[in-house]
Amino acid sequence: MGGGGHGGGTTYKGYTIPHNKRWHTVAGKGLCAVMWFWVFYRAKQDGAVLLGMRHPWDGHDDHSHGHGHDHEGSSSTSSAH
């Protein structure tokens, strides 16, 4: 059947399971780690929304993000100098 005897493998009940190459194992573990880091990062960021503990629009009461009152305060302090 297909493939031949390249790389060997483990035979069980007439079916030969090929051995993984080292780079397949390392790449698989690396991508698995990236996936779990991403899952935990997103859970930290959006976990409460996902679990229904808050709405996505909660917690954003101040929409200025430092663009309004800071400029007025800095101009008044700079004119005093």
mmJSON file of the N, C-alpha and C atoms, coordinates in Angstrom:
{"data_MODEL":{"atom_site":{
"group_PDB":["ATOM","ATOM","ATOM","ATOM","ATOM","ATOM","ATOM","ATOM","ATOM","ATOM","ATOM","ATOM","ATOM","ATOM","ATOM","ATOM","ATOM","ATOM","ATOM","ATOM","ATOM","ATOM","ATOM","ATOM","ATOM","ATOM","ATOM","ATOM","ATOM","ATOM","ATOM","ATOM","ATOM","ATOM","ATOM","ATOM","ATOM","ATOM","ATOM","ATOM","ATOM","ATOM","ATOM","ATOM","ATOM","ATOM","ATOM","ATOM","ATOM","ATOM","ATOM","ATOM","ATOM","ATOM","ATOM","ATOM","ATOM","ATOM","ATOM","ATOM","ATOM","ATOM","ATOM","ATOM","ATOM","ATOM","ATOM","ATOM","ATOM","ATOM","ATOM","ATOM","ATOM","ATOM","ATOM","ATOM","ATOM","ATOM","ATOM","ATOM","ATOM","ATOM","ATOM","ATOM","ATOM","ATOM","ATOM","ATOM","ATOM","ATOM","ATOM","ATOM","ATOM","ATOM","ATOM","ATOM","ATOM","ATOM","ATOM","ATOM","ATOM","ATOM","ATOM","ATOM","ATOM","ATOM","ATOM","ATOM","ATOM","ATOM","ATOM","ATOM","ATOM","ATOM","ATOM","ATOM","ATOM","ATOM","ATOM","ATOM","ATOM","ATOM","ATOM","ATOM","ATOM","ATOM","ATOM","ATOM","ATOM","ATOM","ATOM","ATOM","ATOM","ATOM","ATOM","ATOM","ATOM","ATOM","ATOM","ATOM","ATOM","ATOM","ATOM","ATOM","ATOM","ATOM","ATOM","ATOM","ATOM","ATOM","ATOM","ATOM","ATOM","ATOM","ATOM","ATOM","ATOM","ATOM","ATOM","ATOM","ATOM","ATOM","ATOM","ATOM","ATOM","ATOM","ATOM","ATOM","ATOM","ATOM","ATOM","ATOM","ATOM","ATOM","ATOM","ATOM","ATOM","ATOM","ATOM","ATOM","ATOM","ATOM","ATOM","ATOM","ATOM","ATOM","ATOM","ATOM","ATOM","ATOM","ATOM","ATOM","ATOM","ATOM","ATOM","ATOM","ATOM","ATOM","ATOM","ATOM","ATOM","ATOM","ATOM","ATOM","ATOM","ATOM","ATOM","ATOM","ATOM","ATOM","ATOM","ATOM","ATOM","ATOM","ATOM","ATOM","ATOM","ATOM","ATOM","ATOM","ATOM","ATOM","ATOM","ATOM","ATOM","ATOM","ATOM","ATOM","ATOM","ATOM","ATOM","ATOM","ATOM","ATOM","ATOM","ATOM","ATOM","ATOM","ATOM","ATOM","ATOM","ATOM","ATOM"],
"id":[1,2,3,4,5,6,7,8,9,10,11,12,13,14,15,16,17,18,19,20,21,22,23,24,25,26,27,28,29,30,31,32,33,34,35,36,37,38,39,40,41,42,43,44,45,46,47,48,49,50,51,52,53,54,55,56,57,58,59,60,61,62,63,64,65,66,67,68,69,70,71,72,73,74,75,76,77,78,79,80,81,82,83,84,85,86,87,88,89,90,91,92,93,94,95,96,97,98,99,100,101,102,103,104,105,106,107,108,109,110,111,112,113,114,115,116,117,118,119,120,121,122,123,124,125,126,127,128,129,130,131,132,133,134,135,136,137,138,139,140,141,142,143,144,145,146,147,148,149,150,151,152,153,154,155,156,157,158,159,160,161,162,163,164,165,166,167,168,169,170,171,172,173,174,175,176,177,178,179,180,181,182,183,184,185,186,187,188,189,190,191,192,193,194,195,196,197,198,199,200,201,202,203,204,205,206,207,208,209,210,211,212,213,214,215,216,217,218,219,220,221,222,223,224,225,226,227,228,229,230,231,232,233,234,235,236,237,238,239,240,241,242,243],
"type_symbol":["N","C","C","N","C","C","N","C","C","N","C","C","N","C","C","N","C","C","N","C","C","N","C","C","N","C","C","N","C","C","N","C","C","N","C","C","N","C","C","N","C","C","N","C","C","N","C","C","N","C","C","N","C","C","N","C","C","N","C","C","N","C","C","N","C","C","N","C","C","N","C","C","N","C","C","N","C","C","N","C","C","N","C","C","N","C","C","N","C","C","N","C","C","N","C","C","N","C","C","N","C","C","N","C","C","N","C","C","N","C","C","N","C","C","N","C","C","N","C","C","N","C","C","N","C","C","N","C","C","N","C","C","N","C","C","N","C","C","N","C","C","N","C","C","N","C","C","N","C","C","N","C","C","N","C","C","N","C","C","N","C","C","N","C","C","N","C","C","N","C","C","N","C","C","N","C","C","N","C","C","N","C","C","N","C","C","N","C","C","N","C","C","N","C","C","N","C","C","N","C","C","N","C","C","N","C","C","N","C","C","N","C","C","N","C","C","N","C","C","N","C","C","N","C","C","N","C","C","N","C","C","N","C","C","N","C","C","N","C","C","N","C","C"],
"label_atom_id":["N","CA","C","N","CA","C","N","CA","C","N","CA","C","N","CA","C","N","CA","C","N","CA","C","N","CA","C","N","CA","C","N","CA","C","N","CA","C","N","CA","C","N","CA","C","N","CA","C","N","CA","C","N","CA","C","N","CA","C","N","CA","C","N","CA","C","N","CA","C","N","CA","C","N","CA","C","N","CA","C","N","CA","C","N","CA","C","N","CA","C","N","CA","C","N","CA","C","N","CA","C","N","CA","C","N","CA","C","N","CA","C","N","CA","C","N","CA","C","N","CA","C","N","CA","C","N","CA","C","N","CA","C","N","CA","C","N","CA","C","N","CA","C","N","CA","C","N","CA","C","N","CA","C","N","CA","C","N","CA","C","N","CA","C","N","CA","C","N","CA","C","N","CA","C","N","CA","C","N","CA","C","N","CA","C","N","CA","C","N","CA","C","N","CA","C","N","CA","C","N","CA","C","N","CA","C","N","CA","C","N","CA","C","N","CA","C","N","CA","C","N","CA","C","N","CA","C","N","CA","C","N","CA","C","N","CA","C","N","CA","C","N","CA","C","N","CA","C","N","CA","C","N","CA","C","N","CA","C","N","CA","C","N","CA","C","N","CA","C","N","CA","C","N","CA","C","N","CA","C","N","CA","C"],
"label_alt_id":[null,null,null,null,null,null,null,null,null,null,null,null,null,null,null,null,null,null,null,null,null,null,null,null,null,null,null,null,null,null,null,null,null,null,null,null,null,null,null,null,null,null,null,null,null,null,null,null,null,null,null,null,null,null,null,null,null,null,null,null,null,null,null,null,null,null,null,null,null,null,null,null,null,null,null,null,null,null,null,null,null,null,null,null,null,null,null,null,null,null,null,null,null,null,null,null,null,null,null,null,null,null,null,null,null,null,null,null,null,null,null,null,null,null,null,null,null,null,null,null,null,null,null,null,null,null,null,null,null,null,null,null,null,null,null,null,null,null,null,null,null,null,null,null,null,null,null,null,null,null,null,null,null,null,null,null,null,null,null,null,null,null,null,null,null,null,null,null,null,null,null,null,null,null,null,null,null,null,null,null,null,null,null,null,null,null,null,null,null,null,null,null,null,null,null,null,null,null,null,null,null,null,null,null,null,null,null,null,null,null,null,null,null,null,null,null,null,null,null,null,null,null,null,null,null,null,null,null,null,null,null,null,null,null,null,null,null,null,null,null,null,null,null],
"label_comp_id":["MET","MET","MET","GLY","GLY","GLY","GLY","GLY","GLY","GLY","GLY","GLY","GLY","GLY","GLY","HIS","HIS","HIS","GLY","GLY","GLY","GLY","GLY","GLY","GLY","GLY","GLY","THR","THR","THR","THR","THR","THR","TYR","TYR","TYR","LYS","LYS","LYS","GLY","GLY","GLY","TYR","TYR","TYR","THR","THR","THR","ILE","ILE","ILE","PRO","PRO","PRO","HIS","HIS","HIS","ASN","ASN","ASN","LYS","LYS","LYS","ARG","ARG","ARG","TRP","TRP","TRP","HIS","HIS","HIS","THR","THR","THR","VAL","VAL","VAL","ALA","ALA","ALA","GLY","GLY","GLY","LYS","LYS","LYS","GLY","GLY","GLY","LEU","LEU","LEU","CYS","CYS","CYS","ALA","ALA","ALA","VAL","VAL","VAL","MET","MET","MET","TRP","TRP","TRP","PHE","PHE","PHE","TRP","TRP","TRP","VAL","VAL","VAL","PHE","PHE","PHE","TYR","TYR","TYR","ARG","ARG","ARG","ALA","ALA","ALA","LYS","LYS","LYS","GLN","GLN","GLN","ASP","ASP","ASP","GLY","GLY","GLY","ALA","ALA","ALA","VAL","VAL","VAL","LEU","LEU","LEU","LEU","LEU","LEU","GLY","GLY","GLY","MET","MET","MET","ARG","ARG","ARG","HIS","HIS","HIS","PRO","PRO","PRO","TRP","TRP","TRP","ASP","ASP","ASP","GLY","GLY","GLY","HIS","HIS","HIS","ASP","ASP","ASP","ASP","ASP","ASP","HIS","HIS","HIS","SER","SER","SER","HIS","HIS","HIS","GLY","GLY","GLY","HIS","HIS","HIS","GLY","GLY","GLY","HIS","HIS","HIS","ASP","ASP","ASP","HIS","HIS","HIS","GLU","GLU","GLU","GLY","GLY","GLY","SER","SER","SER","SER","SER","SER","SER","SER","SER","THR","THR","THR","SER","SER","SER","SER","SER","SER","ALA","ALA","ALA","HIS","HIS","HIS"],
"label_asym_id":["A","A","A","A","A","A","A","A","A","A","A","A","A","A","A","A","A","A","A","A","A","A","A","A","A","A","A","A","A","A","A","A","A","A","A","A","A","A","A","A","A","A","A","A","A","A","A","A","A","A","A","A","A","A","A","A","A","A","A","A","A","A","A","A","A","A","A","A","A","A","A","A","A","A","A","A","A","A","A","A","A","A","A","A","A","A","A","A","A","A","A","A","A","A","A","A","A","A","A","A","A","A","A","A","A","A","A","A","A","A","A","A","A","A","A","A","A","A","A","A","A","A","A","A","A","A","A","A","A","A","A","A","A","A","A","A","A","A","A","A","A","A","A","A","A","A","A","A","A","A","A","A","A","A","A","A","A","A","A","A","A","A","A","A","A","A","A","A","A","A","A","A","A","A","A","A","A","A","A","A","A","A","A","A","A","A","A","A","A","A","A","A","A","A","A","A","A","A","A","A","A","A","A","A","A","A","A","A","A","A","A","A","A","A","A","A","A","A","A","A","A","A","A","A","A","A","A","A","A","A","A","A","A","A","A","A","A","A","A","A","A","A","A"],
"label_entity_id":["1","1","1","1","1","1","1","1","1","1","1","1","1","1","1","1","1","1","1","1","1","1","1","1","1","1","1","1","1","1","1","1","1","1","1","1","1","1","1","1","1","1","1","1","1","1","1","1","1","1","1","1","1","1","1","1","1","1","1","1","1","1","1","1","1","1","1","1","1","1","1","1","1","1","1","1","1","1","1","1","1","1","1","1","1","1","1","1","1","1","1","1","1","1","1","1","1","1","1","1","1","1","1","1","1","1","1","1","1","1","1","1","1","1","1","1","1","1","1","1","1","1","1","1","1","1","1","1","1","1","1","1","1","1","1","1","1","1","1","1","1","1","1","1","1","1","1","1","1","1","1","1","1","1","1","1","1","1","1","1","1","1","1","1","1","1","1","1","1","1","1","1","1","1","1","1","1","1","1","1","1","1","1","1","1","1","1","1","1","1","1","1","1","1","1","1","1","1","1","1","1","1","1","1","1","1","1","1","1","1","1","1","1","1","1","1","1","1","1","1","1","1","1","1","1","1","1","1","1","1","1","1","1","1","1","1","1","1","1","1","1","1","1"],
"label_seq_id":[1,1,1,2,2,2,3,3,3,4,4,4,5,5,5,6,6,6,7,7,7,8,8,8,9,9,9,10,10,10,11,11,11,12,12,12,13,13,13,14,14,14,15,15,15,16,16,16,17,17,17,18,18,18,19,19,19,20,20,20,21,21,21,22,22,22,23,23,23,24,24,24,25,25,25,26,26,26,27,27,27,28,28,28,29,29,29,30,30,30,31,31,31,32,32,32,33,33,33,34,34,34,35,35,35,36,36,36,37,37,37,38,38,38,39,39,39,40,40,40,41,41,41,42,42,42,43,43,43,44,44,44,45,45,45,46,46,46,47,47,47,48,48,48,49,49,49,50,50,50,51,51,51,52,52,52,53,53,53,54,54,54,55,55,55,56,56,56,57,57,57,58,58,58,59,59,59,60,60,60,61,61,61,62,62,62,63,63,63,64,64,64,65,65,65,66,66,66,67,67,67,68,68,68,69,69,69,70,70,70,71,71,71,72,72,72,73,73,73,74,74,74,75,75,75,76,76,76,77,77,77,78,78,78,79,79,79,80,80,80,81,81,81],
"pdbx_PDB_ins_code":[null,null,null,null,null,null,null,null,null,null,null,null,null,null,null,null,null,null,null,null,null,null,null,null,null,null,null,null,null,null,null,null,null,null,null,null,null,null,null,null,null,null,null,null,null,null,null,null,null,null,null,null,null,null,null,null,null,null,null,null,null,null,null,null,null,null,null,null,null,null,null,null,null,null,null,null,null,null,null,null,null,null,null,null,null,null,null,null,null,null,null,null,null,null,null,null,null,null,null,null,null,null,null,null,null,null,null,null,null,null,null,null,null,null,null,null,null,null,null,null,null,null,null,null,null,null,null,null,null,null,null,null,null,null,null,null,null,null,null,null,null,null,null,null,null,null,null,null,null,null,null,null,null,null,null,null,null,null,null,null,null,null,null,null,null,null,null,null,null,null,null,null,null,null,null,null,null,null,null,null,null,null,null,null,null,null,null,null,null,null,null,null,null,null,null,null,null,null,null,null,null,null,null,null,null,null,null,null,null,null,null,null,null,null,null,null,null,null,null,null,null,null,null,null,null,null,null,null,null,null,null,null,null,null,null,null,null,null,null,null,null,null,null],
"Cartn_x":[0.839,0.0,0.884,0.368,1.134,2.246,3.255,4.297,5.55,5.443,6.637,7.194,8.459,9.063,9.916,9.603,10.41,10.146,11.184,11.063,10.606,10.175,9.74,8.451,8.129,6.911,6.593,5.48,5.016,3.861,3.944,2.888,2.011,0.711,-0.264,-1.416,-1.619,-2.68,-2.668,-1.482,-1.367,-1.357,-1.533,-1.519,-0.252,0.514,1.76,1.513,1.773,1.631,2.997,3.133,4.443,4.891,6.198,6.749,6.751,6.525,6.556,7.994,8.175,9.481,9.6,10.82,11.066,10.459,10.587,10.078,8.563,7.879,6.413,6.016,6.729,6.426,6.701,7.842,8.203,7.243,6.935,6.01,4.611,4.176,2.864,2.779,3.822,3.837,3.927,4.712,4.825,3.513,2.837,1.541,0.481,0.569,-0.36,-0.15,1.108,1.403,0.877,1.077,0.572,-0.946,-1.608,-3.064,-3.523,-2.89,-3.317,-2.993,-1.855,-1.566,-2.616,-3.043,-4.07,-5.412,-5.778,-7.038,-7.036,-5.931,-5.871,-5.838,-5.17,-5.153,-6.557,-7.279,-8.635,-9.57,-9.352,-10.181,-9.955,-8.71,-8.418,-9.1,-9.082,-9.652,-11.183,-11.779,-13.213,-13.939,-13.312,-13.919,-15.23,-15.287,-16.51,-17.665,-17.386,-18.426,-18.889,-17.943,-18.285,-19.15,-18.86,-19.612,-20.882,-21.142,-22.358,-22.293,-21.107,-20.962,-21.029,-20.807,-20.967,-21.241,-21.743,-22.012,-20.756,-20.618,-19.429,-19.272,-20.358,-20.287,-20.125,-20.113,-19.888,-18.424,-18.191,-16.828,-16.164,-16.894,-16.326,-17.074,-17.174,-17.925,-17.198,-15.877,-15.093,-14.61,-15.228,-14.885,-13.809,-13.347,-12.386,-11.0,-10.628,-9.308,-8.192,-8.394,-7.359,-7.265,-8.341,-8.268,-8.982,-9.641,-10.41,-9.869,-9.982,-9.667,-8.164,-7.393,-5.946,-5.378,-5.91,-5.404,-5.742,-6.94,-7.342,-6.471,-6.201,-5.382,-3.952,-3.399,-2.008,-1.825,-2.841,-2.722,-2.801,-3.609,-3.724,-2.472,-1.854,-0.616,0.561,0.549,1.662,1.603,0.396,0.287,0.688,0.629,1.002,2.52,3.266,4.745,5.307],
"Cartn_y":[-1.171,0.0,1.234,2.437,3.643,3.909,4.61,5.082,4.243,2.958,2.136,2.127,1.935,1.801,2.977,4.175,5.347,5.812,5.909,6.465,5.484,4.331,3.355,3.745,2.994,3.278,2.122,2.203,1.17,0.439,-0.886,-1.679,-2.284,-2.127,-2.679,-3.26,-4.551,-5.285,-4.998,-4.995,-4.825,-3.392,-2.42,-1.012,-0.372,0.265,0.91,2.396,2.816,4.216,4.876,5.851,6.472,7.311,7.377,8.216,9.665,10.558,11.986,12.441,13.413,14.057,15.052,15.328,16.201,17.592,18.141,19.49,19.536,18.434,18.403,18.494,17.756,17.769,19.143,19.73,21.041,22.119,22.1,23.095,22.946,21.709,21.476,21.98,21.73,22.206,23.726,24.314,25.77,26.436,25.924,26.489,26.265,25.147,24.889,25.913,26.225,27.232,28.601,28.973,30.261,30.313,29.214,29.165,29.393,28.684,28.822,30.203,30.795,32.164,33.125,32.923,33.78,33.594,32.36,32.084,32.751,32.621,33.229,34.751,35.302,36.753,37.276,36.623,37.065,36.855,35.783,35.564,36.683,37.14,38.247,39.518,39.755,40.972,40.949,39.835,39.768,38.697,38.137,37.039,37.404,38.589,39.004,39.172,39.663,39.827,38.456,37.566,36.226,35.478,35.652,34.967,35.713,36.859,37.617,38.431,38.673,39.425,40.931,41.374,42.789,42.881,44.037,44.27,44.832,44.638,45.146,46.662,47.384,48.837,49.37,48.516,48.959,49.314,50.275,50.621,51.625,52.21,53.212,54.526,54.985,56.205,57.444,57.462,58.614,58.397,59.103,58.928,59.9,60.774,61.779,61.178,60.2,59.567,60.603,61.634,62.634,63.669,63.897,64.831,66.15,66.302,67.527,68.413,67.983,68.82,68.965,68.047,68.147,69.327,69.577,70.689,72.03,72.13,73.37,73.626,72.589,72.741,73.072,72.485,72.729,74.14,74.66,76.006,77.053,76.799,77.756,77.748,76.597,76.541,77.105,76.948,77.47,79.0,79.591,81.041,81.673,80.906,81.416,81.521,80.771,80.792,81.931],
"Cartn_z":[0.0,0.0,0.0,-0.068,-0.309,0.683,0.275,1.165,1.21,1.335,1.425,2.831,2.996,4.314,4.721,4.317,4.64,6.057,6.867,8.206,9.252,8.888,9.876,10.539,11.549,12.287,13.204,13.864,14.773,14.117,14.05,13.433,14.515,14.345,15.283,14.473,14.588,13.886,12.386,11.791,10.357,9.869,10.76,10.364,10.911,10.061,10.474,10.72,11.948,12.34,12.174,11.299,11.074,12.269,12.468,13.527,13.071,14.028,13.718,13.535,12.664,12.56,13.693,14.088,15.242,15.029,13.825,13.614,13.677,13.334,13.468,14.937,15.781,17.208,17.815,17.496,18.046,17.546,16.264,15.708,16.316,16.498,17.094,18.52,19.302,20.692,20.748,19.836,19.8,19.436,18.431,18.032,19.102,19.795,20.901,22.015,22.322,23.347,22.932,21.674,21.181,21.311,20.966,21.062,22.507,23.459,24.849,25.404,25.034,25.459,24.934,23.691,23.099,23.812,24.114,24.813,26.19,26.937,28.266,28.189,27.183,27.004,26.724,25.814,25.495,26.676,27.455,28.642,29.656,29.773,30.677,30.2,28.893,28.345,28.313,27.884,27.625,28.428,29.442,30.182,30.852,31.454,32.142,31.164,29.989,28.968,28.488,28.272,27.803,28.81,30.087,31.136,31.534,30.929,31.202,32.476,32.997,34.25,34.018,32.79,32.436,30.948,30.541,29.13,28.458,27.157,26.47,26.568,26.736,26.766,28.186,29.21,30.581,30.789,31.672,32.04,31.143,30.204,29.311,29.488,30.734,31.008,30.5,30.619,30.198,28.775,27.834,26.425,25.958,26.847,26.401,26.209,27.004,26.92,26.989,27.82,28.014,26.92,26.166,25.056,25.32,26.429,26.596,27.696,28.9,30.042,30.251,29.789,29.958,29.18,28.001,27.204,27.828,28.435,29.08,30.301,31.077,32.282,31.951,30.925,30.568,30.012,29.316,28.758,29.866,30.887,31.975,32.83,33.002,33.801,33.025,31.693,30.909,30.83,30.876,30.821,32.155,33.251,34.559,34.673,33.904,34.006,33.312],
"occupancy":[1.0,1.0,1.0,1.0,1.0,1.0,1.0,1.0,1.0,1.0,1.0,1.0,1.0,1.0,1.0,1.0,1.0,1.0,1.0,1.0,1.0,1.0,1.0,1.0,1.0,1.0,1.0,1.0,1.0,1.0,1.0,1.0,1.0,1.0,1.0,1.0,1.0,1.0,1.0,1.0,1.0,1.0,1.0,1.0,1.0,1.0,1.0,1.0,1.0,1.0,1.0,1.0,1.0,1.0,1.0,1.0,1.0,1.0,1.0,1.0,1.0,1.0,1.0,1.0,1.0,1.0,1.0,1.0,1.0,1.0,1.0,1.0,1.0,1.0,1.0,1.0,1.0,1.0,1.0,1.0,1.0,1.0,1.0,1.0,1.0,1.0,1.0,1.0,1.0,1.0,1.0,1.0,1.0,1.0,1.0,1.0,1.0,1.0,1.0,1.0,1.0,1.0,1.0,1.0,1.0,1.0,1.0,1.0,1.0,1.0,1.0,1.0,1.0,1.0,1.0,1.0,1.0,1.0,1.0,1.0,1.0,1.0,1.0,1.0,1.0,1.0,1.0,1.0,1.0,1.0,1.0,1.0,1.0,1.0,1.0,1.0,1.0,1.0,1.0,1.0,1.0,1.0,1.0,1.0,1.0,1.0,1.0,1.0,1.0,1.0,1.0,1.0,1.0,1.0,1.0,1.0,1.0,1.0,1.0,1.0,1.0,1.0,1.0,1.0,1.0,1.0,1.0,1.0,1.0,1.0,1.0,1.0,1.0,1.0,1.0,1.0,1.0,1.0,1.0,1.0,1.0,1.0,1.0,1.0,1.0,1.0,1.0,1.0,1.0,1.0,1.0,1.0,1.0,1.0,1.0,1.0,1.0,1.0,1.0,1.0,1.0,1.0,1.0,1.0,1.0,1.0,1.0,1.0,1.0,1.0,1.0,1.0,1.0,1.0,1.0,1.0,1.0,1.0,1.0,1.0,1.0,1.0,1.0,1.0,1.0,1.0,1.0,1.0,1.0,1.0,1.0,1.0,1.0,1.0,1.0,1.0,1.0,1.0,1.0,1.0,1.0,1.0,1.0],
"B_iso_or_equiv":[0.0,0.0,0.0,0.0,0.0,0.0,0.0,0.0,0.0,0.0,0.0,0.0,0.0,0.0,0.0,0.0,0.0,0.0,0.0,0.0,0.0,0.0,0.0,0.0,0.0,0.0,0.0,0.0,0.0,0.0,0.0,0.0,0.0,0.0,0.0,0.0,0.0,0.0,0.0,0.0,0.0,0.0,0.0,0.0,0.0,0.0,0.0,0.0,0.0,0.0,0.0,0.0,0.0,0.0,0.0,0.0,0.0,0.0,0.0,0.0,0.0,0.0,0.0,0.0,0.0,0.0,0.0,0.0,0.0,0.0,0.0,0.0,0.0,0.0,0.0,0.0,0.0,0.0,0.0,0.0,0.0,0.0,0.0,0.0,0.0,0.0,0.0,0.0,0.0,0.0,0.0,0.0,0.0,0.0,0.0,0.0,0.0,0.0,0.0,0.0,0.0,0.0,0.0,0.0,0.0,0.0,0.0,0.0,0.0,0.0,0.0,0.0,0.0,0.0,0.0,0.0,0.0,0.0,0.0,0.0,0.0,0.0,0.0,0.0,0.0,0.0,0.0,0.0,0.0,0.0,0.0,0.0,0.0,0.0,0.0,0.0,0.0,0.0,0.0,0.0,0.0,0.0,0.0,0.0,0.0,0.0,0.0,0.0,0.0,0.0,0.0,0.0,0.0,0.0,0.0,0.0,0.0,0.0,0.0,0.0,0.0,0.0,0.0,0.0,0.0,0.0,0.0,0.0,0.0,0.0,0.0,0.0,0.0,0.0,0.0,0.0,0.0,0.0,0.0,0.0,0.0,0.0,0.0,0.0,0.0,0.0,0.0,0.0,0.0,0.0,0.0,0.0,0.0,0.0,0.0,0.0,0.0,0.0,0.0,0.0,0.0,0.0,0.0,0.0,0.0,0.0,0.0,0.0,0.0,0.0,0.0,0.0,0.0,0.0,0.0,0.0,0.0,0.0,0.0,0.0,0.0,0.0,0.0,0.0,0.0,0.0,0.0,0.0,0.0,0.0,0.0,0.0,0.0,0.0,0.0,0.0,0.0,0.0,0.0,0.0,0.0,0.0,0.0],
"pdbx_formal_charge":[null,null,null,null,null,null,null,null,null,null,null,null,null,null,null,null,null,null,null,null,null,null,null,null,null,null,null,null,null,null,null,null,null,null,null,null,null,null,null,null,null,null,null,null,null,null,null,null,null,null,null,null,null,null,null,null,null,null,null,null,null,null,null,null,null,null,null,null,null,null,null,null,null,null,null,null,null,null,null,null,null,null,null,null,null,null,null,null,null,null,null,null,null,null,null,null,null,null,null,null,null,null,null,null,null,null,null,null,null,null,null,null,null,null,null,null,null,null,null,null,null,null,null,null,null,null,null,null,null,null,null,null,null,null,null,null,null,null,null,null,null,null,null,null,null,null,null,null,null,null,null,null,null,null,null,null,null,null,null,null,null,null,null,null,null,null,null,null,null,null,null,null,null,null,null,null,null,null,null,null,null,null,null,null,null,null,null,null,null,null,null,null,null,null,null,null,null,null,null,null,null,null,null,null,null,null,null,null,null,null,null,null,null,null,null,null,null,null,null,null,null,null,null,null,null,null,null,null,null,null,null,null,null,null,null,null,null,null,null,null,null,null,null],
"auth_seq_id":[1,1,1,2,2,2,3,3,3,4,4,4,5,5,5,6,6,6,7,7,7,8,8,8,9,9,9,10,10,10,11,11,11,12,12,12,13,13,13,14,14,14,15,15,15,16,16,16,17,17,17,18,18,18,19,19,19,20,20,20,21,21,21,22,22,22,23,23,23,24,24,24,25,25,25,26,26,26,27,27,27,28,28,28,29,29,29,30,30,30,31,31,31,32,32,32,33,33,33,34,34,34,35,35,35,36,36,36,37,37,37,38,38,38,39,39,39,40,40,40,41,41,41,42,42,42,43,43,43,44,44,44,45,45,45,46,46,46,47,47,47,48,48,48,49,49,49,50,50,50,51,51,51,52,52,52,53,53,53,54,54,54,55,55,55,56,56,56,57,57,57,58,58,58,59,59,59,60,60,60,61,61,61,62,62,62,63,63,63,64,64,64,65,65,65,66,66,66,67,67,67,68,68,68,69,69,69,70,70,70,71,71,71,72,72,72,73,73,73,74,74,74,75,75,75,76,76,76,77,77,77,78,78,78,79,79,79,80,80,80,81,81,81],
"auth_comp_id":["MET","MET","MET","GLY","GLY","GLY","GLY","GLY","GLY","GLY","GLY","GLY","GLY","GLY","GLY","HIS","HIS","HIS","GLY","GLY","GLY","GLY","GLY","GLY","GLY","GLY","GLY","THR","THR","THR","THR","THR","THR","TYR","TYR","TYR","LYS","LYS","LYS","GLY","GLY","GLY","TYR","TYR","TYR","THR","THR","THR","ILE","ILE","ILE","PRO","PRO","PRO","HIS","HIS","HIS","ASN","ASN","ASN","LYS","LYS","LYS","ARG","ARG","ARG","TRP","TRP","TRP","HIS","HIS","HIS","THR","THR","THR","VAL","VAL","VAL","ALA","ALA","ALA","GLY","GLY","GLY","LYS","LYS","LYS","GLY","GLY","GLY","LEU","LEU","LEU","CYS","CYS","CYS","ALA","ALA","ALA","VAL","VAL","VAL","MET","MET","MET","TRP","TRP","TRP","PHE","PHE","PHE","TRP","TRP","TRP","VAL","VAL","VAL","PHE","PHE","PHE","TYR","TYR","TYR","ARG","ARG","ARG","ALA","ALA","ALA","LYS","LYS","LYS","GLN","GLN","GLN","ASP","ASP","ASP","GLY","GLY","GLY","ALA","ALA","ALA","VAL","VAL","VAL","LEU","LEU","LEU","LEU","LEU","LEU","GLY","GLY","GLY","MET","MET","MET","ARG","ARG","ARG","HIS","HIS","HIS","PRO","PRO","PRO","TRP","TRP","TRP","ASP","ASP","ASP","GLY","GLY","GLY","HIS","HIS","HIS","ASP","ASP","ASP","ASP","ASP","ASP","HIS","HIS","HIS","SER","SER","SER","HIS","HIS","HIS","GLY","GLY","GLY","HIS","HIS","HIS","GLY","GLY","GLY","HIS","HIS","HIS","ASP","ASP","ASP","HIS","HIS","HIS","GLU","GLU","GLU","GLY","GLY","GLY","SER","SER","SER","SER","SER","SER","SER","SER","SER","THR","THR","THR","SER","SER","SER","SER","SER","SER","ALA","ALA","ALA","HIS","HIS","HIS"],
"auth_asym_id":["A","A","A","A","A","A","A","A","A","A","A","A","A","A","A","A","A","A","A","A","A","A","A","A","A","A","A","A","A","A","A","A","A","A","A","A","A","A","A","A","A","A","A","A","A","A","A","A","A","A","A","A","A","A","A","A","A","A","A","A","A","A","A","A","A","A","A","A","A","A","A","A","A","A","A","A","A","A","A","A","A","A","A","A","A","A","A","A","A","A","A","A","A","A","A","A","A","A","A","A","A","A","A","A","A","A","A","A","A","A","A","A","A","A","A","A","A","A","A","A","A","A","A","A","A","A","A","A","A","A","A","A","A","A","A","A","A","A","A","A","A","A","A","A","A","A","A","A","A","A","A","A","A","A","A","A","A","A","A","A","A","A","A","A","A","A","A","A","A","A","A","A","A","A","A","A","A","A","A","A","A","A","A","A","A","A","A","A","A","A","A","A","A","A","A","A","A","A","A","A","A","A","A","A","A","A","A","A","A","A","A","A","A","A","A","A","A","A","A","A","A","A","A","A","A","A","A","A","A","A","A","A","A","A","A","A","A","A","A","A","A","A","A"],
"auth_atom_id":["N","CA","C","N","CA","C","N","CA","C","N","CA","C","N","CA","C","N","CA","C","N","CA","C","N","CA","C","N","CA","C","N","CA","C","N","CA","C","N","CA","C","N","CA","C","N","CA","C","N","CA","C","N","CA","C","N","CA","C","N","CA","C","N","CA","C","N","CA","C","N","CA","C","N","CA","C","N","CA","C","N","CA","C","N","CA","C","N","CA","C","N","CA","C","N","CA","C","N","CA","C","N","CA","C","N","CA","C","N","CA","C","N","CA","C","N","CA","C","N","CA","C","N","CA","C","N","CA","C","N","CA","C","N","CA","C","N","CA","C","N","CA","C","N","CA","C","N","CA","C","N","CA","C","N","CA","C","N","CA","C","N","CA","C","N","CA","C","N","CA","C","N","CA","C","N","CA","C","N","CA","C","N","CA","C","N","CA","C","N","CA","C","N","CA","C","N","CA","C","N","CA","C","N","CA","C","N","CA","C","N","CA","C","N","CA","C","N","CA","C","N","CA","C","N","CA","C","N","CA","C","N","CA","C","N","CA","C","N","CA","C","N","CA","C","N","CA","C","N","CA","C","N","CA","C","N","CA","C","N","CA","C","N","CA","C","N","CA","C","N","CA","C","N","CA","C","N","CA","C","N","CA","C"],
"pdbx_PDB_model_num":[1,1,1,1,1,1,1,1,1,1,1,1,1,1,1,1,1,1,1,1,1,1,1,1,1,1,1,1,1,1,1,1,1,1,1,1,1,1,1,1,1,1,1,1,1,1,1,1,1,1,1,1,1,1,1,1,1,1,1,1,1,1,1,1,1,1,1,1,1,1,1,1,1,1,1,1,1,1,1,1,1,1,1,1,1,1,1,1,1,1,1,1,1,1,1,1,1,1,1,1,1,1,1,1,1,1,1,1,1,1,1,1,1,1,1,1,1,1,1,1,1,1,1,1,1,1,1,1,1,1,1,1,1,1,1,1,1,1,1,1,1,1,1,1,1,1,1,1,1,1,1,1,1,1,1,1,1,1,1,1,1,1,1,1,1,1,1,1,1,1,1,1,1,1,1,1,1,1,1,1,1,1,1,1,1,1,1,1,1,1,1,1,1,1,1,1,1,1,1,1,1,1,1,1,1,1,1,1,1,1,1,1,1,1,1,1,1,1,1,1,1,1,1,1,1,1,1,1,1,1,1,1,1,1,1,1,1,1,1,1,1,1,1]
}}}
